[in-house]
Amino acid sequence: DYVVASENAQFGFPEINNGLLPAAKGMRRAMNCFGRRVAEHMLYTGELVGAAKALEIGLINEVVSLGELHDRAREQAEKLRAKDVHLFAAIKRTLTDAEGMTDDEMERRTIDDMAAYMNRSETAAAREQFLRRKAK
């Protein structure tokens, strides 16, 4: 959900260089993440990209030194874990499904997810806090 890489990390699909076919799911994800042209280049050539290029094309979110990697990844994971798990799951599900959905299906998904969220008693405090902040 959030990728922190060390400055010496490399990414790609080198399996083609060894006569192996990359997994179809990985190919689709590459195309969705960085577009068809970049995915094609990476998949056809088997070339690896370094962390700086991976950041530039949106493959990763952040580059840190190897010594900072563990702490920074843990810090970011804690930050994400603090979010409402139901909202996070709804967002992830929509991001996964969005490409194959029509606008009507997307609208229905939004309404259904919002209704499910609003009908949970645990969300009342979060809504109240948001409304108080907006009123200031």
C-alpha positions, 0 to 999 in steps of 0.5 A, spaced: 500 500 500 505 504 501 512 502 498 519 504 501 525 502 498 532 503 499 536 507 494 540 501 492 533 497 490 532 494 483 525 493 480 523 489 474 521 483 470 528 479 469 525 472 468 524 474 461 532 474 460 532 467 463 526 464 458 521 465 463 514 468 463 512 473 468 506 472 472 500 475 468 497 478 475 504 482 475 504 484 468 497 487 469 499 490 475 505 493 472 501 496 466 496 499 471 501 502 475 505 505 470 502 505 464 502 500 458 509 503 455 513 503 461 510 496 463 512 494 455 519 496 456 520 493 463 517 486 460 520 486 454 527 488 455 527 485 462 531 491 464 531 493 472 530 500 474 533 503 480 530 506 486 530 513 483 527 511 476 522 507 480 520 513 484 519 517 478 515 512 474 510 511 481 512 504 482 514 506 489 512 512 494 519 513 497 527 512 497 531 512 503 538 509 505 538 502 507 539 504 514 533 508 515 529 502 511 526 498 516 524 504 521 521 508 515 517 502 513 514 501 520 513 508 521 509 508 514 505 502 516 503 504 523 500 510 520 496 506 515 494 501 520 491 507 524 486 508 519 479 506 519 480 498 517 473 498 513 474 505 509 481 502 507 478 496 505 473 499 501 478 504 498 483 498 496 477 494 493 475 500 489 482 501 486 482 494 485 476 493 481 475 500 478 478 499 471 473 494 469 467 498 472 462 502 469 460 509 472 454 506 474 457 501 478 462 505 481 456 510 483 453 504 486 459 502 490 460 509 493 453 509 495 453 502 498 460 503 501 458 509 504 451 506 507 455 501 510 460 506 513 455 510 516 451 505 519 457 502 523 456 505 530 464 506 531 464 511 525 460 516 529 466 519 533 470 520 527 464 523 523 463 528 530 470 530 530 470 531 522 464 536 523 467 539 529 473 541 525 469 543 519 465 548 524 472 551 527 
